[in-house]
Amino acid sequence: MVRECASALALSLIAGLVSGCSLILDFSGDTKPPVDAPFNDTECAFKEPNDTMATAVVLDLADVGPAAICSQVTGTDDHDFYQITVPTNSSLSATITFVNSTTGDLDLKLTDSQGTTLASSRGFDNDEQIICPGASPPCAGPLAPGDYILEVFPANPGMANRYDIALSVTP
């Protein structure tokens, strides 16, 4: 019926006629239309729960995702926190790669274990990268041995997107 109505409407528009077809969509029940999102439940669940600094999960070189920043039922934005252990006098490279579409731009931040920001990448391209030591964005280094926190978060409230991670730690 929907296809017939759409065909009749298209022909009517081409011929300049008005058709008596109408389409009514009712989403008032329990069944909701599927969300058109670039990520799935597995990507949203990558290394979860990791939504606060206190619940940051260990990320090693083999953990590449795919992951996602997903909308929260509570109405708050999703942030993903990862713990990275760095040995003595090491350099660090952390990159997230995503498609910056209408669903959302993502940003990246590196902090020490006390929460002091060491570097933040807030561009508008399809990736964000932090290199320590590095000049753009600035990050002093080499890093002292210890644990660091990598945070992936939406650039603006309400944004969500999938991403892949690349991590390198070298002495």
Backbone bond lengths (Angstrom), bond angles and torsions (degrees), N, CA, C in turn:
res aa  C-N    CA-C-N  psi(-1)  N-CA   C-N-CA  omega(-1)  CA-C   N-CA-C  phi
1 M - - - 1.450 - - 1.527 110.31 -
2 V 1.343 117.14 -43.98 1.452 120.85 -179.05 1.526 110.35 -62.33
3 R 1.346 116.64 -43.36 1.462 120.79 179.88 1.528 110.31 -63.56
4 E 1.350 116.24 -42.19 1.464 119.70 179.31 1.518 110.83 -63.64
5 C 1.325 116.61 -41.18 1.455 121.72 -179.74 1.524 109.97 -65.61
6 A 1.311 116.96 -44.01 1.462 120.88 179.53 1.524 110.51 -63.54
7 S 1.330 117.06 -41.07 1.463 120.65 178.07 1.513 110.84 -64.21
8 A 1.322 117.35 -44.31 1.461 121.50 179.45 1.522 110.75 -63.77
9 L 1.312 117.16 -40.06 1.455 121.64 178.73 1.524 110.56 -65.34
10 A 1.321 117.37 -43.28 1.465 121.09 179.11 1.518 110.55 -62.62
11 L 1.336 117.58 -45.70 1.467 121.01 178.70 1.519 110.94 -62.97
12 S 1.330 117.55 -39.23 1.457 121.61 179.44 1.518 111.23 -64.65
13 L 1.310 116.23 -40.55 1.462 120.01 179.43 1.514 110.82 -65.90
14 I 1.336 116.77 -41.25 1.458 121.10 179.07 1.535 109.84 -64.42
15 A 1.324 116.92 -42.69 1.461 121.45 -177.63 1.525 112.12 -80.86
16 G 1.345 116.44 -8.50 1.460 119.57 -179.33 1.519 112.06 80.31
17 L 1.321 117.43 16.21 1.457 121.54 179.26 1.518 109.57 -98.87
18 V 1.297 116.97 159.46 1.457 121.87 176.22 1.523 107.42 -103.86
19 S 1.315 116.18 129.77 1.456 120.99 -178.36 1.519 109.56 -99.00
20 G 1.311 116.29 157.58 1.449 121.49 178.23 1.517 112.68 -91.95
21 C 1.338 118.55 12.94 1.463 122.17 179.67 1.515 110.45 -77.22
22 S 1.312 115.53 144.34 1.466 120.45 171.78 1.525 107.79 -145.81
23 L 1.288 114.94 156.17 1.459 121.28 -179.78 1.511 107.46 -129.23
24 I 1.315 116.82 125.36 1.455 121.41 -179.79 1.518 107.59 -117.25
25 L 1.323 115.99 125.27 1.460 122.09 176.58 1.517 107.71 -107.92
26 D 1.325 116.62 128.43 1.454 121.21 -179.09 1.522 108.88 -118.65
27 F 1.333 115.77 110.80 1.464 121.38 178.28 1.527 110.87 -109.39
28 S 1.306 117.57 25.16 1.455 120.62 -177.14 1.522 113.14 -78.87
29 G 1.314 118.30 -16.51 1.463 121.34 -179.81 1.519 111.50 -81.11
30 D 1.331 116.38 -166.54 1.453 122.34 -179.54 1.519 112.87 -73.73
31 T 1.318 117.37 -24.71 1.456 120.60 -177.91 1.518 109.86 -82.48
32 K 1.309 116.20 121.70 1.460 121.41 179.99 1.525 108.42 -109.32
33 P 1.328 117.34 152.43 1.455 119.01 177.82 1.521 110.26 -66.24
34 P 1.324 118.45 151.88 1.458 119.90 179.85 1.529 110.72 -65.58
35 V 1.315 115.18 143.43 1.457 120.86 178.57 1.525 108.07 -78.88
36 D 1.294 116.55 130.01 1.457 121.76 178.14 1.522 107.45 -84.01
37 A 1.323 117.09 92.01 1.460 121.71 -175.14 1.516 110.18 -126.68
38 P 1.330 117.08 150.93 1.454 120.26 -178.79 1.522 113.63 -83.11
39 F 1.322 118.29 10.64 1.454 121.16 -177.36 1.523 109.61 -138.43
40 N 1.336 115.11 165.00 1.458 119.82 -179.70 1.525 110.32 -123.17
41 D 1.336 116.42 179.36 1.463 121.31 -176.65 1.526 112.42 -60.88
42 T 1.337 117.74 -36.68 1.465 121.03 179.65 1.526 110.29 -64.07
43 E 1.316 117.01 -42.97 1.466 120.36 178.30 1.527 111.01 -66.18
44 C 1.325 117.48 -39.98 1.465 121.00 178.09 1.528 111.56 -65.01
45 A 1.330 117.49 -30.01 1.462 122.28 -176.95 1.528 113.61 -89.98
46 F 1.338 118.97 -0.19 1.467 122.07 -177.37 1.527 110.46 -56.82
47 K 1.340 115.60 117.42 1.468 124.09 176.59 1.527 114.14 60.24
48 E 1.333 117.53 18.47 1.470 120.16 179.13 1.522 110.04 -77.46
49 P 1.321 119.63 152.93 1.456 126.38 -1.17 1.537 111.14 -81.28
50 N 1.303 115.98 132.48 1.462 122.23 178.25 1.531 110.58 -147.26
51 D 1.326 115.77 42.31 1.456 121.48 -171.21 1.525 115.30 -91.16
52 T 1.338 117.33 -1.09 1.465 121.05 177.58 1.528 108.86 -140.71
53 M 1.312 115.79 165.61 1.464 119.35 176.07 1.531 110.90 -59.62
54 A 1.327 116.05 -37.35 1.465 120.99 -178.91 1.523 112.47 -66.93
55 T 1.343 117.50 -24.90 1.464 120.67 -179.32 1.531 111.87 -107.94
56 A 1.325 116.88 19.12 1.478 120.55 178.70 1.521 109.20 -57.89
57 V 1.327 116.38 136.51 1.460 121.46 179.99 1.523 109.83 -104.14
58 V 1.325 115.41 151.37 1.456 120.82 -179.02 1.522 109.67 -66.69
59 L 1.322 115.30 131.81 1.454 122.41 177.21 1.517 107.25 -116.43
60 D 1.336 116.32 125.37 1.462 118.56 177.06 1.521 109.54 -113.30
61 L 1.312 116.38 176.76 1.464 121.40 -173.94 1.525 113.63 -60.16
62 A 1.330 117.62 -25.84 1.465 121.09 -178.26 1.534 112.80 -83.64
63 D 1.330 117.56 -13.24 1.465 121.36 -178.73 1.527 109.65 -83.26
64 V 1.330 115.86 101.59 1.458 119.72 -176.19 1.533 113.38 -114.50
65 G 1.325 117.45 -2.87 1.455 119.93 -177.27 1.517 109.65 95.85
66 P 1.296 118.36 -157.47 1.455 126.61 8.51 1.525 111.89 -75.36
67 A 1.307 114.18 147.90 1.457 122.41 179.44 1.517 107.43 -126.78
68 A 1.337 116.21 176.87 1.465 119.18 178.10 1.513 110.89 -155.13
69 I 1.317 114.55 146.59 1.459 122.20 166.51 1.520 103.93 -91.62
70 C 1.337 115.74 117.09 1.459 120.79 -173.24 1.520 110.22 -118.08
71 S 1.310 116.71 151.65 1.459 121.45 176.56 1.521 108.83 -63.16
72 Q 1.292 115.61 142.04 1.456 120.94 179.68 1.526 109.98 -98.04
73 V 1.312 116.20 145.09 1.460 121.61 177.88 1.522 110.19 -61.73
74 T 1.327 116.95 -30.89 1.462 121.50 -178.02 1.519 112.57 -72.89
75 G 1.316 117.65 -9.31 1.455 120.55 -179.37 1.521 113.23 90.23
76 T 1.329 117.04 -0.24 1.458 119.98 177.48 1.520 109.44 -95.95
77 D 1.323 115.50 155.76 1.459 119.86 179.84 1.516 111.17 -74.54
78 D 1.315 115.35 146.01 1.454 123.07 177.73 1.530 108.83 -81.57
79 H 1.309 116.69 135.98 1.463 123.93 171.45 1.519 106.10 -127.66
80 D 1.324 117.74 139.50 1.462 121.59 176.46 1.520 108.25 -110.91
81 F 1.342 116.41 127.66 1.459 122.93 -179.38 1.525 109.49 -115.34
82 Y 1.329 116.07 130.96 1.459 122.34 179.89 1.521 109.41 -126.93
83 Q 1.324 115.43 137.87 1.467 121.24 176.63 1.520 109.24 -95.25
84 I 1.332 115.80 132.82 1.461 122.32 179.14 1.521 107.22 -124.70
85 T 1.331 116.88 127.46 1.464 121.08 177.46 1.523 108.52 -98.02
86 V 1.323 114.73 127.49 1.459 121.52 -176.61 1.529 108.93 -114.72
87 P 1.350 117.66 128.38 1.461 119.85 175.92 1.539 111.29 -76.72
88 T 1.305 116.59 178.24 1.469 123.38 -176.66 1.531 112.55 -53.17
89 N 1.337 115.09 134.14 1.472 124.25 174.34 1.526 113.35 44.98
90 S 1.298 115.98 55.93 1.464 120.91 -178.18 1.516 111.75 -107.72
91 S 1.323 114.45 158.52 1.456 120.07 169.86 1.525 107.68 -105.34
92 L 1.305 115.14 153.60 1.460 121.90 -175.96 1.518 108.91 -130.08
93 S 1.316 115.98 137.68 1.460 121.89 171.61 1.522 107.15 -130.06
94 A 1.329 116.04 122.81 1.459 121.81 178.39 1.525 108.06 -128.58
95 T 1.337 116.41 128.72 1.458 121.90 -178.40 1.516 109.62 -134.19
96 I 1.327 116.34 135.84 1.462 120.49 167.54 1.524 106.46 -113.72
97 T 1.336 115.32 139.20 1.452 121.74 -179.80 1.523 108.24 -121.66
98 F 1.324 116.53 133.48 1.456 122.06 -178.23 1.522 108.15 -155.69
99 V 1.325 116.26 171.80 1.464 120.89 175.17 1.518 106.86 -102.46
100 N 1.323 115.90 112.94 1.459 121.30 -179.20 1.521 108.33 -76.59
101 S 1.307 115.02 94.19 1.468 121.37 -177.44 1.521 108.60 -116.97
102 T 1.293 116.06 -163.18 1.462 120.05 179.24 1.525 112.12 -66.55
103 T 1.336 118.03 -17.39 1.466 119.94 179.64 1.513 112.02 -75.92
104 G 1.338 117.89 -30.56 1.441 114.85 173.24 1.499 118.94 151.90
105 D 1.296 112.53 143.24 1.453 123.42 173.43 1.527 107.35 -86.61
106 L 1.319 116.41 139.22 1.461 121.19 178.36 1.518 109.60 -112.77
107 D 1.321 116.28 155.79 1.452 122.59 177.82 1.522 109.71 -127.37
108 L 1.336 114.75 167.51 1.462 121.72 -173.25 1.517 109.08 -137.13
109 K 1.334 116.50 138.82 1.460 120.97 179.48 1.528 109.76 -139.79
110 L 1.334 116.34 142.96 1.460 122.65 175.86 1.518 108.26 -117.84
111 T 1.336 116.05 128.06 1.460 121.42 177.37 1.519 109.48 -127.55
112 D 1.330 114.98 161.92 1.462 117.94 171.39 1.527 107.47 -80.19
113 S 1.322 117.70 179.37 1.468 120.79 -174.61 1.534 112.63 -68.85
114 Q 1.342 117.69 -14.37 1.463 120.98 177.15 1.527 112.03 -91.68
115 G 1.336 117.75 -5.36 1.457 120.85 177.73 1.521 114.61 98.27
116 T 1.325 118.56 5.38 1.459 121.50 177.34 1.527 109.18 -76.01
117 T 1.320 117.00 124.97 1.465 121.05 -178.99 1.520 110.31 -70.78
118 L 1.347 115.60 126.77 1.458 122.20 177.24 1.521 111.39 -99.42
119 A 1.339 117.15 -33.22 1.466 122.16 179.04 1.520 108.75 -161.26
120 S 1.334 115.43 150.93 1.456 121.58 178.68 1.522 108.73 -142.55
121 S 1.326 116.64 131.53 1.458 122.45 178.40 1.524 108.18 -113.28
122 R 1.340 115.84 114.98 1.469 121.09 -174.70 1.522 111.32 -131.85
123 G 1.337 116.68 53.06 1.457 121.06 -179.65 1.514 112.52 -85.00
124 F 1.336 115.31 -172.78 1.459 121.22 -179.01 1.523 112.16 -118.90
125 D 1.328 117.00 9.05 1.463 121.16 -178.94 1.525 110.64 -85.76
126 N 1.334 115.96 -169.26 1.459 122.15 -179.04 1.515 113.40 -88.80
127 D 1.304 117.54 16.33 1.453 120.64 174.58 1.520 109.17 -157.50
128 E 1.311 113.96 162.06 1.465 122.06 173.49 1.516 105.65 -133.10
129 Q 1.333 116.50 139.47 1.458 119.87 -177.51 1.522 110.34 -141.33
130 I 1.333 114.10 140.33 1.459 121.84 173.02 1.516 107.13 -125.60
131 I 1.325 115.83 128.67 1.464 121.79 175.95 1.527 107.33 -125.33
132 C 1.327 115.73 125.81 1.469 121.34 178.29 1.519 109.24 -123.04
133 P 1.320 120.84 121.39 1.460 124.19 -0.59 1.519 110.69 -74.69
134 G 1.323 115.46 148.54 1.455 120.82 -179.41 1.513 111.67 -161.74
135 A 1.332 115.58 161.55 1.462 120.81 -175.94 1.527 113.19 -102.02
136 S 1.334 118.46 -28.94 1.458 119.63 -175.08 1.524 110.56 -141.98
137 P 1.322 118.94 99.56 1.456 126.68 0.95 1.526 110.73 -73.68
138 P 1.322 116.51 154.68 1.469 118.70 -177.98 1.526 112.51 -63.77
139 C 1.332 115.08 133.88 1.470 121.23 176.40 1.519 107.38 -150.72
140 A 1.320 116.07 117.46 1.462 120.92 179.96 1.519 109.70 -69.52
141 G 1.277 116.41 156.18 1.452 120.00 179.21 1.498 110.06 -177.87
142 P 1.283 119.59 179.66 1.469 124.86 2.30 1.526 111.64 -64.63
143 L 1.321 115.10 158.64 1.456 120.55 -177.69 1.526 111.17 -75.90
144 A 1.314 114.96 144.31 1.463 120.87 174.28 1.526 108.36 -69.89
145 P 1.326 117.71 153.09 1.467 118.74 178.19 1.528 110.43 -63.22
146 G 1.320 115.83 142.94 1.458 119.74 178.33 1.507 112.45 148.35
147 D 1.321 114.36 -169.25 1.461 121.45 -179.06 1.524 110.15 -98.56
148 Y 1.326 114.92 139.61 1.458 122.71 177.92 1.518 108.05 -128.50
149 I 1.324 115.59 157.50 1.462 121.13 -178.57 1.526 109.14 -116.66
150 L 1.329 115.16 126.99 1.455 122.93 175.16 1.526 106.65 -104.19
151 E 1.328 117.05 126.17 1.466 121.57 -178.41 1.529 109.62 -117.73
152 V 1.328 116.09 129.48 1.463 123.16 174.26 1.525 105.79 -110.12
153 F 1.346 116.50 129.68 1.458 119.33 -175.06 1.528 110.82 -151.12
154 P 1.346 117.05 160.22 1.462 120.16 179.68 1.524 110.80 -69.94
155 A 1.342 116.61 141.06 1.462 120.99 179.24 1.528 111.31 -65.88
156 N 1.328 116.33 -33.89 1.463 122.37 178.82 1.517 108.93 -134.36
157 P 1.327 117.66 151.71 1.465 120.42 -179.61 1.531 111.86 -54.23
158 G 1.328 115.48 139.44 1.451 122.06 176.43 1.513 115.27 86.84
159 M 1.317 117.79 -8.46 1.465 119.87 -179.69 1.519 110.58 -77.78
160 A 1.326 115.40 150.61 1.457 122.25 178.48 1.525 107.65 -148.25
161 N 1.333 116.00 149.56 1.459 119.18 179.47 1.521 109.26 -169.95
162 R 1.329 116.32 160.21 1.460 121.76 174.81 1.512 107.97 -91.71
163 Y 1.351 116.22 157.14 1.464 120.36 178.68 1.515 110.65 -154.04
164 D 1.331 115.09 157.90 1.456 123.50 171.64 1.527 107.03 -111.99
165 I 1.324 115.36 155.17 1.470 121.26 -177.14 1.525 109.37 -119.04
166 A 1.312 115.83 141.12 1.475 121.96 169.83 1.525 106.21 -128.85
167 L 1.328 115.73 128.45 1.459 121.31 -176.03 1.523 108.82 -131.93
168 S 1.336 115.25 135.34 1.456 121.17 177.44 1.525 108.63 -139.77
169 V 1.327 116.24 130.46 1.470 122.43 174.73 1.522 106.57 -126.70
170 T 1.333 116.33 120.52 1.467 120.52 -178.43 1.525 110.84 -128.56
171 P 1.333 116.73 139.21 1.473 120.14 179.00 1.517 112.02 -71.52
